[in-house]
């Protein structure tokens, strides 16, 4: 590789790294993909999931999830607020939900069992939609792209300079820097951003933000033992609860404003998801 090509790679790589944008919380990050590309990827992925997963067709359940989702999405600012969000319920014990670029939301029936109230379900849906609004999927893809660029830059830098100190600095900044300073912390940071943004969204819709704490307590119980926070890419449930409690005064004010504006979602959770009802149904299944 000649010197001109090496320099060109370095310049282009640095330019990409410096093309930063700010997250909704003011954090600097790099986004390499435009909205249309991300929406297309989201739509394609959602179609694949619908083919692979069993869709839950119970009307009462779909009406319930749609009621909560519609109330939350009505509070979305910007172009996503004008989108007609597609909401699908999947028949699975998986305690999960997700949202994808292009305005798609998926909720698993396992989550409805753990999220015991509409307010708790709104906490999760708000959280997942917040990932889309904050462009975390774009950020994740961009991180992967940058990681490859960073490795190339480090290799070029090592080839340009024979100084041992320069080699160590290049590896630390572009090798270990990519591993520990850019990629690993983002999982936790993104989750924390989504927690706080989602809390604001659900509270602005008229849901009770205090339910967010109960939701994560339920999630902790459902998960049993948890992975130590240091080894996890996500905040521990206790850290989440602490962060939410710190944000709670603001969220409560948003809820009060929403109620004053007449926002009070009346979403009816099907009784079939109550623990006692689920237990009864399980007993029936065993005897049938």
PyMOL commands that set and color helices and strands:
alter all, ss='L'
color gray80, all
select helices_A, chain A and resi 3-18+35-52+59-73+79-82+109-114+118-133+136-160+164-204+211-223+229-231+237-260+271-273+275-287
alter helices_A, ss='H'
color red, helices_A
select strands_A, chain A and resi 20-22+28-30+86-90+97-100+104-108
alter strands_A, ss='S'
color yellow, strands_A
deselect
rebuild
show_as cartoon
